[in-house]
């Protein structure tokens, strides 16, 4: 299954990543990895 994001959702994800980076260095990467993990689960079990 291919998952695509609307442009607005991409913008919101970028904003969230930036927010988490400002909260704690490296937290942005942890957050993004969790997003990717969740997308993998959604694609595997639609």
N, C-alpha and C positions, 0 to 999 in steps of 0.2 A: 504494500500500500504506500502510495506517495502522499506525503503531507506537505501542504503548501500554506504559507502565511499571507494574509492580506497585508498591504503596505502599512496600514495603521498598526497591525499587530507586530510587525517587524520593528516599527518605531517604538512601540511600548516595550518590547523585549529589550531593545538597545537602552532605553531609559532605565529599565529595571536593573540591567547589568551595571550601568554606570552608578546607579544609586548604591548597589551592594558593594561596589569597589570603593566608594567613598566611606562606607560604614566600616570596612575592614579590608586591608589589602589581601587579595586572594579570594575573598568571599564571592567576588563576581564570577570567578572561574568555577567555584563550587556550585553556585546557583545555575550557571549555564550548563554544567554537566548534568545536574538534576533535571533540567528542562529536556536535554537530549535523551536522558534515560526514560523520562516519561513519554516522550514522542516515540521512542522505540517500543515501549509497552503498548501504546495506542495502536501503532502500526501492526504489531504482532497479534493483538486481540481487539479488532475493531468491533 
